[in-house]
Amino acid sequence: MKTKTVKSIVLSTLTKHKSLSIALVACAITVVISGLIPPLLLKQVIDQNLVKGSSEGLMGSAIIYLLVLYGIGLTDFLKGLVLTQLGQKIITQLRSQSMAKMHRLDPSYFTETIEGETVSRIINDTEAVDVLFTGGIVNMSIDLLKVFGILFSIFYLSFRIGIVTLILIPIIALLTRIFQKGMLKAQRQSRSLIGKMNQQVSETLRNALVIKANGHELTMMNRFKVTLTKHVLSNEKINSYDSLYPTVIQVIKAISIGALITSFLMGNQLFISIGSIIAAIELISNLFDPIENIGSELQSIQQAIAAIDRIDEYLAQKEESPRDPHFDLTSILNKGLSSLRFNQVSFSYEEDQVVLDKINLEILGGQQVSFVGRTGVGKSTLLKLVLGLLPVSEGEITLNSIDVFKIPHAYQRYLYGSVDQNFPMIKGSLRQQITLGDPTITDDLVIKALHKVGLTQLISQSDKGLDALIPIDLQPSEGQKQLIAIARAIVLDPPVLILDEISSGLDAISSAHIQEVLREVNKKRIVLSVTHRLSSLQDDEDVVILFEGKVRLKGKCKDLKENDPWFRKAIQLEKLSMK
């Protein structure tokens, strides 16, 4: 898929909404042209009426003057309205594309990037782009057009004043560039620090109980204060630039108008009428207004440029390899007994850190295989490889001869049922806990799945049945939550069931009940599970012991107990440690 950029997304949005874009251009041109009329009308009134003492046409000029002012206000209002509508459409498209990108990202992105950084780019940085469009680049373009229009009008009144005014432009442009560079650097630093603060706050919230239990509140607070102080200093730089720039512009404006009035009072060295001099002063005042606005708009633009760089960097991130667009679900489901093969499978999160090394296994339907090993040995990583969530570094994993990483995500639920140790509750009804909003899953399938795990009583506990809200109408226990998770996993009758430490944290009775349910629902399925405890294994289970990324032992639990001294000793040591 072609990498999108902020520029391409903005242009496509403007093209899609042509009527609003045309209306914006029309409003901008009208605002620029109408803004030149009042000073020229003022010149005519002074020269033709006030200087000559004549009232002829004065009322008409006054009416036109007022109508133009009303027209300027109305057009400016319409411009703001159109800008807001277009800005909202742009930010909606940016966030939609950013979220869509997240679902296509290569898994390595999530292991290398802090959570707060991504949140900041999708929420905060896209908001800055909206500010850029509505309060930055469009208004600055209008102000630039005003500058050119005013310059043209000043030259029309007096060539000499026009030349003097023209000389001021490079001076102002140079000052603007100096301030621009300083603001850009400070804005980029500020954006980066905002992302860091988001991450630190999220991390503190996630680990609040651990932090309190270990008395590390002060440590976390001091770490946050360091980042906060850097952010404050960065914002102080931004505010200094933003405050100083308009002050400098106002000083230049006062000097220019003062010089113009002095020149006229010293013998009219400019050789123009008093009406022209008043109009010129008005135009010069109007000239500095858009230039001053440009300074304020520069802050929004520089902030947005830094945000655009970060969004473009995010949108350019590597995406996961494309899945098979011609995948046929029946190519797996219609082959009868399932077969899951690991052929020389190796995996590394980083090149120099091998997690799994040349794993070779074959697992058939009806087999229940438990992967055992210490924390960090790669058990959960292996399950993610089977689910196709991570690509293997070397080798291949196939389900009925189909590479699992080529299976599109839309079909994976028909092939895999996955249950984690922590049941991810969603906000919704009992039905939605099972279906996850999939309209193809009927109520009959939901009831059948709940019956298999022994939870049909939940349906009758509330008058709402499957529409009962969790946890408002129903408050399932931890054991029941895991059973709901199993029902969610088996509702589409997938040939492979993956269990990751599902009994962790449960009491012995709940754990035994779940194991009994699993023995019932696991018939004819390939079942892969992860556990730390050798003593929890059943004699009829197939066991794969992982050690330093390799298969240390494999076989039936009963056979390993009888024939392998290392396995027996490991069980004895585990029992002693539990005592």
C-alpha positions in Angstrom: 0.0 0.0 0.0 1.3 3.5 -0.9 2.4 5.5 2.1 0.1 8.4 2.7 1.3 11.8 4.1 -0.4 14.6 5.8 -0.2 16.7 2.6 -1.9 14.0 0.5 -4.6 13.5 3.1 -5.4 17.2 3.3 -5.4 17.6 -0.5 -7.7 14.6 -1.0 -10.1 16.0 1.6 -10.1 19.4 -0.1 -10.7 17.7 -3.5 -13.5 15.6 -2.1 -15.3 18.7 -0.7 -14.9 21.0 -3.8 -17.9 23.2 -3.0 -16.4 24.1 0.5 -13.0 24.6 -1.0 -14.3 27.0 -3.7 -16.4 28.9 -1.2 -13.2 29.3 0.9 -11.3 30.7 -2.0 -14.1 33.1 -2.9 -14.4 34.3 0.7 -10.6 34.9 0.8 -10.5 36.9 -2.4 -13.6 39.0 -1.3 -12.0 39.7 2.1 -8.8 40.9 0.5 -10.4 43.2 -2.2 -13.1 44.6 0.1 -10.4 45.5 2.7 -8.8 47.9 0.1 -12.0 50.0 -0.5 -12.4 51.9 2.8 -9.1 53.8 2.7 -9.7 54.8 -1.0 -13.2 56.0 -0.1 -11.7 57.9 2.8 -9.3 59.7 0.4 -12.2 60.7 -1.9 -14.3 62.0 1.0 -11.4 64.1 2.3 -10.2 65.5 -1.0 -13.6 66.0 -2.7 -15.8 67.0 0.3 -13.9 68.0 3.5 -11.0 70.0 1.8 -13.4 71.7 -0.7 -16.2 72.1 1.9 -18.7 70.3 -0.4 -21.4 67.9 0.7 -22.1 66.6 -2.8 -22.1 62.8 -2.9 -21.0 62.7 0.8 -24.1 60.6 1.9 -23.6 58.1 -0.9 -19.9 57.7 0.0 -20.9 57.2 3.7 -23.5 54.6 2.8 -21.0 52.7 0.5 -18.4 52.9 3.3 -20.8 51.4 5.9 -22.0 48.7 3.4 -18.4 47.7 2.7 -17.6 47.4 6.4 -20.7 45.2 6.9 -19.7 43.2 3.8 -16.2 42.7 5.2 -17.6 41.4 8.5 -20.1 39.1 6.8 -17.5 37.6 4.5 -15.1 37.2 7.4 -17.8 35.3 9.3 -18.5 33.0 6.3 -14.7 32.4 5.8 -14.5 31.3 9.5 -17.5 29.0 9.1 -16.2 27.3 6.0 -12.7 27.0 7.6 -14.1 25.3 10.6 -16.1 22.8 8.5 -13.1 22.0 6.3 -10.8 21.8 9.4 -13.1 19.2 11.1 -13.2 17.1 7.9 -9.5 17.2 7.6 -8.9 16.2 11.3 -11.5 13.4 11.0 -9.7 12.0 7.9 -6.3 12.3 9.5 -7.3 10.4 12.7 -9.2 7.8 10.6 -6.1 7.2 8.5 -3.9 7.1 11.6 -6.0 4.5 13.3 -6.2 2.5 10.1 -2.4 2.7 9.9 -2.2 1.3 13.5 -3.9 -1.9 12.4 -1.4 -2.3 9.5 1.8 -1.6 11.5 4.5 -4.2 11.7 4.5 -5.8 15.2 8.1 -4.6 15.8 6.6 -1.0 16.1 4.8 -1.9 19.3 7.9 -3.3 20.9 10.1 -0.4 20.0 7.7 2.6 20.5 6.3 3.8 23.8 2.5 3.9 24.1 2.2 7.6 24.9 4.2 8.6 21.8 1.6 7.0 19.5 -1.3 8.4 21.5 0.2 11.9 21.2 0.6 11.6 17.5 -2.9 10.4 16.8 -4.7 12.9 19.2 -2.5 15.9 20.0 -0.6 16.2 16.7 -3.6 15.9 14.5 -5.3 18.6 16.5 -2.3 20.8 15.8 -2.8 20.2 12.0 -6.4 21.4 12.4 -5.1 24.5 14.1 -2.6 24.9 11.2 -5.4 24.8 8.6 -8.1 26.9 10.4 -5.8 29.4 12.2 -2.5 29.2 10.4 -1.8 28.6 6.7 -5.2 29.8 5.3 -5.3 33.0 7.3 -1.6 33.6 6.6 -2.3 33.2 2.9 -5.1 35.7 3.1 -2.9 38.1 5.1 -0.1 37.8 2.4 -2.7 38.6 -0.3 -3.7 41.6 1.8 -0.1 42.8 1.9 0.2 42.6 -1.8 -3.1 44.4 -2.3 -2.2 47.1 0.1 1.2 47.6 -1.5 -0.5 48.0 -4.9 -2.9 50.6 -3.5 0.0 52.5 -1.8 1.9 52.6 -5.2 -1.3 53.9 -6.8 -1.5 56.8 -4.3 2.2 57.6 -4.3 5.2 55.9 -5.9 7.6 57.4 -3.3 5.6 56.1 -0.4 5.3 52.7 -2.2 9.1 52.5 -2.5 9.7 53.3 1.1 7.0 50.7 2.1 8.6 48.1 -0.2 11.9 48.6 1.6 10.3 47.7 4.9 9.2 44.3 3.6 12.6 42.6 3.5 13.4 43.9 7.0 10.2 42.4 8.3 10.8 39.2 6.3 14.3 38.8 7.9 13.0 39.3 11.4 10.2 36.9 10.7 12.7 34.2 9.5 14.8 34.6 12.7 11.7 34.2 14.9 10.5 31.3 12.7 13.7 29.2 13.2 13.6 29.8 17.0 9.9 28.9 17.3 10.3 25.7 15.2 13.1 24.3 17.3 11.2 25.1 20.5 7.9 23.6 19.2 9.6 20.4 18.2 11.1 20.0 21.6 7.7 20.8 23.2 5.9 18.2 21.1 8.5 15.5 22.0 8.2 16.3 25.7 4.4 16.1 25.6 4.6 12.6 24.2 7.1 11.7 27.0 4.8 13.1 29.7 1.8 11.2 28.2 3.9 8.0 28.5 4.9 8.7 32.1 1.4 9.4 33.2 0.1 6.3 31.5 2.8 4.2 33.1 2.1 5.6 36.5 -1.6 4.9 36.2 -1.1 1.3 35.0 1.3 0.6 37.9 -0.3 2.7 40.6 -0.8 -0.1 43.1 2.8 -1.4 42.6 4.2 2.1 43.1 2.2 2.6 46.3 3.1 -0.8 47.6 6.8 -0.2 47.1 6.8 3.5 48.3 8.0 4.8 44.9 5.6 7.8 44.7 8.4 10.3 45.1 10.6 8.6 42.5 7.8 8.7 39.9 7.0 12.3 40.8 10.6 13.4 40.6 10.9 11.8 37.2 7.8 13.5 35.9 8.9 16.8 37.4 12.2 16.6 35.3 10.2 16.2 32.1 7.7 18.8 33.2 10.4 21.4 33.9 11.9 20.8 30.5 8.5 21.3 28.9 7.9 24.5 30.8 11.3 25.9 29.7 10.5 24.9 26.1 7.1 26.7 26.3 8.8 29.8 27.9 11.0 30.0 24.8 7.9 29.7 22.5 6.0 32.4 24.5 9.1 34.7 24.4 9.2 34.5 20.6 5.5 34.9 20.4 5.4 38.0 22.7 8.5 39.7 21.2 7.6 39.5 17.6 4.4 41.6 17.5 6.2 44.2 19.8 9.0 44.6 17.2 6.4 45.0 14.4 4.4 47.6 16.3 7.6 49.7 16.8 8.5 49.6 13.1 4.8 50.5 12.3 5.0 53.6 14.6 8.3 54.7 13.2 7.0 54.4 9.6 3.8 56.4 10.2 5.6 59.0 12.2 8.1 59.5 9.4 5.3 59.8 6.8 3.4 62.5 8.9 6.7 64.4 9.6 7.5 64.4 5.8 4.1 65.9 5.0 4.2 68.5 7.8 7.7 69.6 6.6 6.4 71.0 3.3 4.6 68.1 1.7 7.8 66.6 0.2 5.7 63.7 -1.0 3.7 66.0 -3.4 0.3 64.3 -2.6 -3.0 65.5 -1.3 -4.1 65.4 2.3 -6.6 62.8 1.4 -3.9 60.6 -0.1 -1.7 61.0 3.0 -4.6 60.0 5.3 -5.4 57.0 3.0 -1.7 56.1 2.9 -1.5 56.1 6.7 -4.6 54.0 6.9 -3.2 51.5 4.3 0.2 51.4 6.1 -1.7 50.7 9.4 -3.6 48.0 7.5 -0.3 46.7 6.1 1.2 46.1 9.5 -1.9 44.4 10.8 -1.7 41.4 8.5 2.1 41.3 9.0 1.6 41.3 12.8 -1.0 38.5 12.3 1.5 36.5 10.3 3.7 36.6 13.4 1.0 35.1 15.5 0.0 32.6 12.8 3.6 31.5 12.6 3.4 30.0 16.0 0.5 27.8 14.9 2.3 27.0 11.7 5.5 26.1 13.4 3.7 24.0 15.9 1.9 22.2 13.1 5.0 21.7 11.1 6.6 19.9 14.0 3.3 17.9 14.4 3.2 17.1 10.7 6.8 15.8 10.8 5.8 13.5 13.6 2.6 12.3 11.9 4.4 11.7 8.6 7.0 9.8 10.4 4.3 7.6 12.0 2.5 7.2 8.6 5.8 6.1 7.0 6.3 3.3 9.6 6.9 -0.2 8.2 3.7 -2.2 7.7 3.3 -5.9 8.3 3.6 -8.2 5.3 0.4 -8.4 3.2 -1.8 -11.4 3.9 -2.9 -13.8 1.1 -5.8 -11.9 -0.7 -6.9 -15.1 -2.3 -7.1 -17.1 0.9 -9.9 -19.7 1.0 -11.1 -20.7 4.5 -12.2 -24.1 3.2 -8.6 -24.9 2.2 -8.0 -25.5 6.0 -11.4 -26.4 7.4 -12.3 -29.0 4.8 -9.1 -31.1 5.2 -10.4 -33.0 8.2 -7.9 -33.6 11.0 -5.9 -30.5 11.6 -2.1 -30.5 11.5 0.0 -27.7 13.0 3.7 -27.8 12.0 6.7 -25.9 13.2 9.5 -26.2 10.6 12.9 -24.8 11.8 11.2 -21.9 13.5 13.4 -19.1 14.9 12.4 -15.7 16.2 14.2 -12.6 17.5 12.7 -9.3 18.6 16.2 -7.9 17.9 18.9 -9.5 15.8 21.3 -10.2 18.7 18.6 -11.5 21.0 17.3 -15.0 19.9 14.0 -15.9 21.7 13.2 -19.1 19.8 15.8 -21.2 18.0 15.0 -23.8 15.3 11.8 -25.2 16.8 10.5 -28.4 15.1 7.1 -29.8 16.1 4.1 -31.5 14.6 0.8 -31.3 16.5 -2.4 -33.1 15.3 -6.1 -32.5 16.0 -7.0 -34.0 19.4 -3.6 -33.3 20.9 -3.3 -31.1 23.9 0.2 -29.7 24.2 1.5 -27.7 27.2 4.6 -25.5 26.8 6.5 -25.3 30.0 9.5 -23.1 30.9 10.7 -20.3 33.0 9.5 -16.7 32.5 11.0 -15.1 29.4 11.8 -18.4 27.7 9.5 -17.6 24.8 6.3 -19.5 25.6 3.9 -16.6 25.0 5.9 -15.5 22.0 5.5 -18.9 20.4 1.7 -18.6 20.8 1.8 -15.2 19.1 3.7 -16.8 16.2 1.0 -19.5 15.9 -1.7 -16.8 15.8 0.1 -15.0 13.0 0.5 -11.8 15.2 4.3 -11.9 14.8 6.3 -13.1 11.7 8.9 -15.8 12.2 12.5 -14.7 11.7 13.3 -18.0 10.1 11.4 -21.2 9.2 7.6 -21.6 8.8 4.5 -22.4 10.8 1.7 -24.1 8.9 -1.8 -25.1 9.7 -2.9 -27.8 7.3 0.0 -26.8 5.0 -1.0 -23.1 5.0 1.5 -20.5 6.3 -0.3 -19.0 9.4 1.2 -15.6 8.7 -0.6 -15.4 5.3 -4.0 -16.0 6.8 -6.0 -12.7 6.8 -7.0 -11.4 10.1 -10.7 -11.5 9.1 -10.5 -15.3 9.0 -8.4 -16.0 12.1 -11.3 -16.3 14.5 -12.7 -19.2 12.5 -9.4 -21.0 12.9 -8.1 -19.9 16.3 -9.7 -19.5 19.7 -7.5 -17.6 22.1 -7.8 -17.2 25.9 -5.5 -15.1 28.0 -4.9 -15.1 31.7 -6.7 -11.7 31.9 -10.2 -11.7 30.4 -10.5 -8.4 28.4 -14.0 -7.3 29.3 -15.7 -4.9 26.9 -18.4 -2.4 27.7 -21.6 -4.2 26.6 -24.0 -7.1 27.0 -23.4 -10.7 27.7 -24.0 -11.3 24.0 -21.4 -8.8 23.0 -18.8 -10.4 25.4 -19.1 -13.5 23.2 -19.7 -12.0 19.7 -17.5 -8.9 20.0 -20.0 -7.2 17.7 -19.8 -9.8 14.9 -23.3 -9.9 13.3 -22.7 -13.3 11.8 -22.7 -15.0 15.2 -26.3 -15.9 16.0 -27.9 -16.1 19.5 -28.1 -19.9 19.0 -24.3 -20.1 18.6 -23.8 -17.9 21.7 -26.2 -20.0 23.8 -24.5 -23.2 22.6 -21.0 -21.8 23.6 -22.3 -20.8 27.0 -23.8 -24.2 27.5 -20.5 -25.9 26.6 -18.7 -24.0 29.4 -21.6 -24.4 31.9 -22.7 -20.8 32.0 -26.3 -21.0 30.8 -27.4 -19.9 34.3 -26.1 -16.4 33.5 -28.8 -16.0 30.9 -31.5 -16.6 33.4 -29.9 -14.5 36.2 -31.3 -11.4 34.5 -34.7 -10.6 32.9 -32.7 -9.2 30.0 -31.1 -12.6 29.1 -28.3 -12.1 26.6 -28.9 -8.4 26.6 -27.9 -8.2 30.3 -25.1 -5.6 30.7 -21.9 -6.5 32.4 -21.1 -5.4 35.1 -24.4 -3.5 35.6 -26.9 -6.4 35.4 -24.4 -9.3 35.9 -21.3 -9.4 38.0 -19.4 -12.5 37.0 -16.7 -13.9 39.3 -13.1 -14.2 38.1 -13.7 -17.9 37.3 -16.9 -17.1 35.4 -15.0 -14.4 33.4 -12.5 -17.0 32.3 -15.4 -19.3 31.3 -16.9 -16.4 29.3 -13.5 -16.0 27.6 -13.5 -19.7 26.7 -17.0 -19.4 25.3 -15.9 -16.4 23.2 -13.0 -18.5 21.9 -15.0 -21.6 20.9 -18.2 -19.9 19.6 -17.2 -20.4 16.0 -15.8 -23.9 16.7 -12.2 -23.2 15.6 -9.9 -26.2 15.1 -7.1 -24.6 17.2 -7.5 -23.4 20.8 -4.7 -21.4 22.5 -4.6 -20.9 26.2 -2.1 -18.6 27.9 -1.9 -19.1 31.7 -5.6 -19.1 32.0 -5.7 -20.5 35.6 -3.2 -17.9 36.9 -4.7 -16.1 39.8 -7.7 -18.4 40.3 -8.4 -20.5 43.4 -8.0 -24.2 43.2 -11.8 -25.0 42.9 -12.2 -22.5 40.0 -9.0 -23.8 38.3 -10.2 -27.4 38.6 -13.6 -26.5 37.1 -12.0 -24.7 34.2 -9.7 -27.7 33.5 -12.8 -29.9 33.5 -14.6 -27.6 31.0 -11.5 -27.6 28.8 -11.3 -31.4 28.7 -14.9 -31.4 27.4 -14.5 -28.7 24.7 -11.0 -29.7 23.5 -12.1 -32.9 21.8 -10.7 -33.1 18.2 -9.1 -29.7 18.6 -5.4 -28.8 18.7 -4.9 -27.2 22.1 -1.8 -25.2 22.9 -1.4 -24.0 26.5 1.3 -22.3 28.5 2.1 -23.0 32.1 4.9 -22.5 34.6 3.9 -25.4 36.9 5.0 -28.9 35.9 2.9 -30.3 38.8 -0.3 -29.0 37.1 0.2 -31.2 34.0 -2.1 -34.2 33.4 -0.6 -37.6 32.5 -2.3 -37.7 29.1 -1.0 -34.3 28.1 1.8 -33.7 25.6 4.6 -31.6 27.1 7.1 -29.4 25.4 9.8 -28.0 27.7 11.5 -24.9 26.4 15.0 -23.9 27.6 17.1 -21.1 26.2 14.9 -20.8 23.1 15.2 -24.5 22.2 13.0 -27.6 22.9 14.6 -29.3 25.9 12.2 -32.2 26.2 8.9 -33.3 24.5 6.6 -36.2 25.0 3.7 -37.5 27.0 3.7 -36.3 30.6 3.3 -39.8 31.9 6.2 -41.1 29.8 8.5 -38.3 30.8 7.8 -38.9 34.5 8.7 -42.6 34.1 11.7 -42.3 31.7 13.4 -38.9 32.1 15.3 -38.3 35.4 15.6 -34.5 34.7 11.9 -34.2 34.4 11.2 -36.1 37.6 13.8 -34.0 39.4 12.3 -30.8 38.1 8.9 -31.8 39.5 10.3 -32.7 42.8 12.2 -29.4 43.1 9.0 -27.5 42.2 7.0 -29.3 44.9 9.7 -28.5 47.5 9.7 -24.8 46.5 6.0 -24.7 46.9 6.2 -26.1 50.4 
